[in-house]
Amino acid sequence: MAGRTGRLYACLVLLAVGSACALPPPGTRPPPAASADERSVAHENSLTGSTGWTRPAHGSGTSGYAVPATVNSGQSIGVAVSTTSPTYDVDVYRLGWYGGARGRLVRWDHGLPGRDQGKWTPQTFGVTGCQTCVYDPVTGLLEPRWTVTHRFTVGRSWLSGGYLVRITTPAGDTAYAQFVVRDDHRSSQILAVLPVNTYHAYNNWGGKSLYPTNSVGPATVAVSPFAGAATEVSMERPYASFSAIRQDAETVAFLERSGYDVTYATSRDLDREPALLSRHRVFLSVGHDEYWSRAMRDHVESARDAGTNLLFLGGNDVFWQVRYRRGSGGDDRSVLVCYRTLGIDPVAALEPANSTVRFADKPLYRPASSLTGTVYTDPILKEPAPWVVAPTAPAWLLAGTSLSPGGSVPGLVGVECDRFDPGDPVPASVVIVSDSPVVKSNGVSSRCNSVYYRANSGAQVFTAGTWSWEDHLDGARQNADVVTMTHNLLARFGAPRR
């Protein structure tokens, strides 16, 4: 017997003895393994892509999350799945470019036995039928503590990147889990750090996030204007939405379409590993990177002061200081903590430097401007605004574009954006790249800025200062001038296209 028929027979044998089997979908072939000299972004993206990862999430009877959510190649990873279906399928996709498919199927495990561990219905509080869930009514922390239902080894041929696990049932339920594969043994020109802290801050799976606007259920210790929100959230739970991750896929697609030498990590990796940035020329903060731990900030500033270049492609970056703690069943960084108000933070009195407040507030007095050169304009904009080139914009940045001082890119500023304020602590060499008039949602007029500076170490830093920059790197809103400027930045920072 050969091909799918032989594999089907083998699966029947395995099922007869109570074991799971992995049966590929009809008409598919196993993804080719990459040799050591082929482990490059350019080679990876020359492989045939898959669009299955774009299937919308559907139904509420199935959900899951990866444990741990970041692994090195060759390590084991688990998926904790809850489903009311007797069986479910797992398909694992790596996100990239892949000729426009922007994902590639790298593994499939089908016909896995289902297990009902609890169900959350959107816009409700609590998880029904969850025997393992633990809820803290003071902080609003909900921990599912589900059993890992499927485990596999991340192949050593799997390139560093963001991965999505698609979970489907015969009835049509579709859910996703996310994880990142690192490459701790390889240097690369660019380290792209995915903002999982921010993902979980906004994630309201189970009924509560760090925001009152999408939190429901009983009151917590949080006070106005965040009353009703959680002050602690689990980083080991499903995502209620993948909108933020899909937005950041625009940056990933841009990097991989261009063939940059890039590897990936997460906020938690940056917190955990002081030397992480020493193996890379450029630290790239992807997307809406709002929530940083003290260690993250320390490690990035130390890297800058040692010569590592920094590229911030979002807005409202480095705004809230958070910390981690060990959950009731997770690792030492499985709970994200942000009380926002000094008086209710239980460690603030004894450990003021670890207080979870705005970086600019007491007792931290460490505004983002000393790192990024900008501060958040708060609140959000009434509507997106044109990005206007400042008279001081460097010529090398504008090279190859249609832009010149006074020119603009429509809609590039928004929804959250930053400004340069000379009254804040800023590096002495800051250069204003853009100066854009905006109107905030409260009707107040303001200005938003992109900036560039060179640190005393020689490291270069660019801050886009707008949440929408990465939206213009790929996809329907791609803008040729934004793409060219980003290429110019990376080349200037020592990471030219391959």
C-alpha positions in Angstrom: 0.0 0.0 0.0 1.2 3.5 -0.8 0.1 7.1 -0.6 -3.1 8.2 1.1 -4.5 4.7 1.1 -1.6 3.3 3.1 -1.7 6.2 5.5 -5.4 5.7 6.0 -4.8 2.0 6.8 -2.1 3.0 9.3 -4.5 5.5 10.9 -7.2 2.8 11.3 -4.7 0.6 13.1 -3.7 3.4 15.4 -7.3 4.3 16.2 -8.1 0.7 17.0 -5.5 0.8 19.8 -6.7 4.2 21.0 -3.9 6.4 19.5 -4.3 9.6 17.5 -3.2 9.7 13.9 -2.1 12.4 11.5 -3.8 12.2 8.1 -3.1 14.9 5.6 -6.0 16.4 3.5 -6.6 14.9 0.1 -4.2 16.2 -2.6 -1.6 17.6 -0.2 2.0 16.7 0.1 4.3 17.0 3.2 6.1 20.3 3.2 9.8 19.9 2.1 12.4 20.0 4.9 15.0 22.7 4.5 18.6 21.9 4.7 20.9 24.1 6.8 22.0 26.3 3.9 18.4 26.8 2.8 17.2 28.2 6.2 16.7 31.7 4.9 13.6 33.9 4.5 14.1 34.1 0.7 14.1 30.3 0.4 11.2 29.8 2.8 9.1 32.2 0.8 9.9 30.5 -2.5 7.9 27.5 -1.2 4.2 27.1 -2.1 1.9 29.0 0.2 -1.5 28.1 1.6 -4.6 30.2 2.2 -6.2 28.0 4.8 -5.1 30.3 7.6 -7.4 33.1 6.4 -10.6 31.0 7.0 -12.6 33.2 9.5 -13.1 31.9 13.0 -16.6 30.4 13.3 -18.7 29.1 16.1 -18.1 29.2 19.9 -18.0 25.5 20.7 -14.3 25.2 19.9 -11.2 27.2 21.1 -7.7 26.7 22.2 -4.3 28.2 23.0 -0.6 27.2 22.7 1.5 26.2 25.6 4.1 27.7 25.7 3.4 30.5 23.2 7.0 30.9 22.3 9.5 28.1 21.6 12.9 27.5 20.0 13.1 25.2 16.9 13.3 21.6 18.0 11.3 22.1 21.1 7.9 20.6 22.0 4.8 22.6 22.1 1.3 21.8 23.2 -2.2 23.0 22.2 -4.9 23.1 24.9 -8.2 22.6 23.0 -11.7 22.6 24.2 -14.4 21.4 21.8 -17.9 19.9 22.0 -17.1 17.9 18.9 -16.0 14.3 19.2 -13.0 15.0 17.0 -11.1 18.0 15.7 -8.3 18.7 13.2 -5.1 20.8 13.7 -3.4 22.6 10.8 -0.3 24.7 11.5 0.7 27.6 9.3 3.7 29.8 9.2 3.0 33.4 8.4 5.1 35.1 5.7 4.8 36.2 2.1 4.6 33.0 0.0 3.8 34.7 -3.3 0.9 36.6 -1.7 -0.7 33.7 0.1 1.0 35.0 3.3 1.0 31.7 5.0 2.3 28.1 4.5 0.9 24.9 5.9 3.8 23.1 7.7 2.0 20.4 9.7 -1.4 18.7 10.0 -2.8 16.4 12.6 -6.4 15.3 11.9 -9.0 13.2 13.6 -7.8 14.1 17.1 -10.2 13.1 20.0 -12.2 16.1 21.2 -12.5 17.1 24.9 -15.0 19.6 26.3 -13.1 21.8 28.8 -15.4 24.7 28.8 -17.1 27.2 26.5 -17.0 31.1 26.4 -19.7 33.0 24.6 -18.7 36.5 23.4 -20.1 39.4 25.3 -20.7 37.2 28.4 -18.8 36.8 31.6 -17.4 33.4 32.6 -16.7 30.0 31.0 -19.5 27.5 31.2 -18.7 23.9 31.9 -15.1 24.7 32.8 -14.1 22.5 35.8 -10.5 23.8 35.9 -11.1 27.5 35.6 -9.9 29.7 38.4 -11.2 33.2 38.8 -9.9 35.9 41.2 -12.8 38.4 41.9 -10.3 41.0 43.2 -8.2 41.3 40.0 -10.5 39.8 37.5 -7.9 37.2 36.5 -9.4 34.2 34.8 -7.2 31.2 34.2 -8.6 28.3 32.1 -5.9 25.8 33.1 -7.0 23.5 30.4 -5.3 20.2 29.8 -3.0 20.1 26.8 -4.9 17.9 24.4 -2.3 17.7 21.6 1.5 18.0 21.5 4.1 18.0 18.8 7.7 18.9 18.2 8.6 22.0 16.2 10.8 20.8 13.4 14.3 22.1 13.2 13.6 23.0 9.6 10.8 25.4 10.7 12.1 28.9 10.2 11.7 31.4 13.0 8.4 33.2 12.6 4.8 33.7 13.7 2.7 30.5 13.5 -1.1 30.0 13.6 -2.7 26.8 14.7 -6.1 26.4 12.9 -8.5 24.2 14.9 -11.5 22.9 13.0 -14.3 20.4 13.6 -16.3 18.3 11.1 -19.3 20.5 11.9 -17.4 23.6 10.7 -16.2 25.3 13.9 -13.0 27.1 13.3 -10.7 28.6 16.0 -7.1 29.7 16.1 -4.1 29.6 18.5 -0.9 31.5 18.0 2.8 30.8 18.8 6.2 32.1 17.8 9.2 30.1 16.8 12.5 31.7 17.9 16.0 30.8 16.7 18.2 31.3 19.8 21.3 29.9 18.1 21.4 32.2 15.0 22.2 35.8 14.6 20.2 37.8 12.1 20.2 41.4 10.9 16.7 42.1 12.2 14.9 40.9 15.3 11.2 41.5 14.9 9.5 41.5 18.3 5.8 40.7 18.3 3.8 42.6 21.0 2.1 39.8 22.7 1.7 41.9 25.9 -0.6 44.2 23.9 -2.5 41.3 22.4 -3.4 40.0 25.8 -4.1 43.4 27.3 -6.9 43.9 24.8 -8.0 40.2 24.8 -11.3 39.8 26.6 -11.7 36.0 26.3 -13.7 34.9 29.3 -15.3 38.3 29.8 -12.5 40.6 30.9 -9.5 42.4 29.5 -7.4 45.3 30.9 -10.0 47.6 29.4 -13.5 48.4 30.7 -14.8 49.0 27.1 -14.8 45.3 26.4 -15.0 43.9 29.9 -18.2 42.6 31.4 -19.1 40.9 34.7 -18.6 41.9 38.4 -16.5 44.8 39.6 -12.8 44.4 40.4 -10.3 46.4 42.3 -9.7 48.6 39.2 -10.8 52.2 39.6 -12.1 54.9 37.3 -11.6 55.3 34.4 -10.7 51.6 34.2 -13.4 50.4 36.7 -14.8 47.0 35.7 -11.6 45.9 33.9 -9.2 43.3 35.1 -5.9 44.3 36.6 -4.4 40.9 35.8 -5.0 38.8 32.7 -3.8 35.3 31.8 -1.4 34.9 28.9 -2.4 31.2 28.7 -6.0 31.4 27.3 -7.6 31.6 23.9 -7.8 34.9 22.0 -11.3 36.4 21.6 -10.1 38.0 18.3 -7.1 37.8 16.0 -7.5 41.3 14.5 -4.3 42.7 16.0 -2.2 39.7 15.0 -3.6 39.8 11.4 -2.7 43.5 11.3 0.9 42.8 12.3 0.9 40.2 9.5 1.3 43.2 7.1 4.7 43.9 8.6 5.7 40.3 8.4 4.6 40.0 4.8 6.6 43.1 3.9 9.8 41.8 5.6 9.5 38.4 4.0 8.5 39.6 0.6 11.6 41.7 0.6 13.8 38.8 1.7 15.2 40.5 4.8 17.4 38.5 7.1 14.9 38.4 10.0 14.1 36.3 13.0 11.3 36.7 15.5 10.6 36.8 19.2 7.9 38.1 21.6 7.6 40.7 24.4 8.1 37.9 27.0 11.3 36.8 25.3 12.6 40.3 25.4 11.9 40.5 29.1 13.4 37.1 29.8 16.7 37.3 27.9 19.0 40.3 28.6 21.4 39.4 25.7 18.7 38.7 23.1 19.4 41.8 21.1 23.1 41.4 21.1 22.9 39.0 18.2 21.1 41.4 15.9 21.7 44.8 14.2 18.2 46.0 14.3 15.5 45.7 16.9 12.1 46.1 15.2 9.1 46.8 17.4 6.1 45.5 15.4 2.8 47.2 15.5 0.9 48.5 18.6 3.6 47.9 21.2 2.0 49.7 24.1 2.7 47.4 27.1 6.4 47.0 28.3 7.9 45.5 31.4 10.7 47.2 33.2 13.1 44.6 32.0 12.1 45.0 28.4 12.8 48.8 28.6 16.1 48.2 30.3 17.2 45.6 27.8 16.3 47.7 24.8 18.0 50.9 26.2 21.1 48.9 27.0 21.1 47.5 23.5 20.8 51.0 22.0 23.6 52.2 24.2 25.7 49.3 22.9 25.1 50.2 19.3 21.9 48.3 18.3 19.6 50.2 16.0 15.9 50.6 17.0 12.9 50.8 14.7 9.4 51.5 16.1 6.7 51.0 13.5 3.7 51.7 15.7 2.1 54.5 17.7 1.5 54.7 21.5 4.6 52.5 22.1 6.2 52.0 25.5 3.2 53.6 27.3 2.2 51.4 30.2 4.7 49.6 32.4 3.6 46.0 33.2 5.1 43.1 35.1 4.6 39.4 34.9 4.0 36.8 37.6 3.6 33.0 37.7 0.0 31.8 37.3 -1.6 29.0 39.2 -0.6 26.5 36.6 1.6 28.3 34.1 5.2 29.5 33.7 6.8 32.5 35.4 5.4 34.9 32.9 1.9 33.5 32.4 0.1 36.4 34.0 0.3 40.0 32.8 -0.2 42.6 35.6 -1.2 46.2 35.1 -3.1 48.0 37.9 -2.7 51.4 36.2 -3.3 53.3 39.5 -0.5 53.5 42.1 -2.7 53.3 45.1 -4.1 49.9 44.3 -0.9 48.2 43.1 0.1 45.9 45.9 3.9 46.1 45.2 4.2 49.8 44.6 5.1 50.8 48.2 8.0 48.3 48.5 9.0 48.1 44.9 8.2 51.5 43.3 10.3 50.8 40.2 8.0 47.9 39.4 4.8 49.9 39.7 2.3 49.2 36.9 1.5 52.8 35.8 2.3 55.0 32.8 6.0 55.2 32.2 5.7 59.0 32.4 4.0 58.9 35.8 5.4 58.8 39.4 7.2 57.0 40.8 8.7 55.9 37.4 9.2 59.3 35.7 10.5 57.5 32.7 8.5 58.8 29.7 8.8 56.9 26.4 10.3 60.0 24.8 13.8 59.3 26.3 13.7 56.1 24.2 11.5 56.7 21.2 11.7 60.5 21.0 7.9 60.9 21.2 5.0 60.6 23.5 1.4 59.5 22.9 -1.1 62.3 22.1 -4.0 60.6 24.0 -6.8 60.2 23.2 -7.2 58.6 19.8 -7.8 60.7 16.6 -11.2 61.7 15.4 -10.2 60.4 11.9 -7.0 59.4 10.1 -4.9 62.4 8.9 -2.2 63.0 6.2 1.4 62.3 7.2 3.2 65.6 6.3 6.9 65.7 5.6 8.8 68.1 7.8 11.4 70.5 6.5 14.0 68.7 8.5 13.3 65.2 7.1 16.5 63.5 6.1 17.1 63.3 2.3 18.3 59.7 2.6 14.9 58.7 4.1 13.0 60.3 1.2 15.3 59.0 -1.6 13.4 57.2 -4.3 10.0 58.4 -3.1 7.7 61.1 -4.6 7.9 63.0 -1.3 9.7 66.2 -0.4 9.2 68.7 2.5 5.6 69.7 2.7 4.4 66.6 0.8 2.1 64.1 2.4 0.8 60.5 2.5 -3.0 60.5 2.9 -4.4 58.6 5.9 -1.0 57.5 7.3 -1.5 59.2 10.7 -4.0 57.3 13.0 -5.7 56.0 14.9 -3.3 56.5 17.7 -0.3 58.7 17.1 2.6 60.3 19.0 4.1 63.8 19.1 7.5 65.3 19.7 7.5 67.5 22.8 10.6 69.5 23.6 9.4 69.8 27.2 9.9 66.0 27.7 13.2 64.3 28.1 14.3 63.6 24.6 17.7 62.7 23.0 19.6 65.8 22.0 20.0 64.7 18.4 16.2 64.2 17.6 15.3 65.2 14.0 11.6 65.9 13.2 10.7 63.7 10.1 7.0 64.5 9.9 4.8 67.2 11.4 1.1 66.4 10.9 -1.9 68.5 12.1 -4.5 66.2 13.7 -7.8 66.5 15.6 -8.3 64.2 18.5 -11.6 62.5 19.4 -12.3 65.1 22.0 -12.1 67.8 19.4 -8.7 69.2 20.5 -6.3 70.0 17.7 -2.7 68.7 18.1 0.2 67.5 16.0 1.8 64.1 15.5 5.4 63.4 14.5 7.7 60.8 13.2 11.3 61.3 14.5 14.8 60.1 14.0 17.9 60.4 16.2 21.4 59.0 16.7 22.4 57.9 20.2 25.8 58.6 21.7 26.8 55.0 20.9 26.1 55.6 17.2 22.9 53.6 17.3 20.1 55.0 15.1 16.5 55.2 16.2 13.4 55.8 14.1 9.9 56.2 15.5 7.0 56.2 13.0 4.7 57.6 15.7 1.5 56.3 14.0 -0.5 53.2 14.5 -1.1 53.0 10.7 2.4 52.7 9.3 2.4 48.9 9.0 -1.1 49.0 7.3 0.7 50.8 4.4 3.5 48.2 4.1 1.4 45.5 2.5 -2.2 44.6 1.6 -5.0 46.8 0.3 -3.6 50.1 1.8 0.0 49.5 0.6 1.7 52.8 -0.2 4.9 52.8 -2.4 6.4 55.8 -0.6 6.0 54.2 2.9 7.5 50.9 1.5 10.5 52.8 0.1 11.1 54.8 3.2 11.0 51.6 5.3 13.6 50.0 2.9 15.7 53.2 3.2 15.6 53.0 7.0 16.6 49.3 7.2 19.4 49.8 4.7 20.6 52.8 6.7 20.4 50.7 9.9 22.6 48.0 8.5 20.0 45.6 7.2 19.8 45.9 3.4 17.5 43.7 1.3 18.9 40.4 0.3 
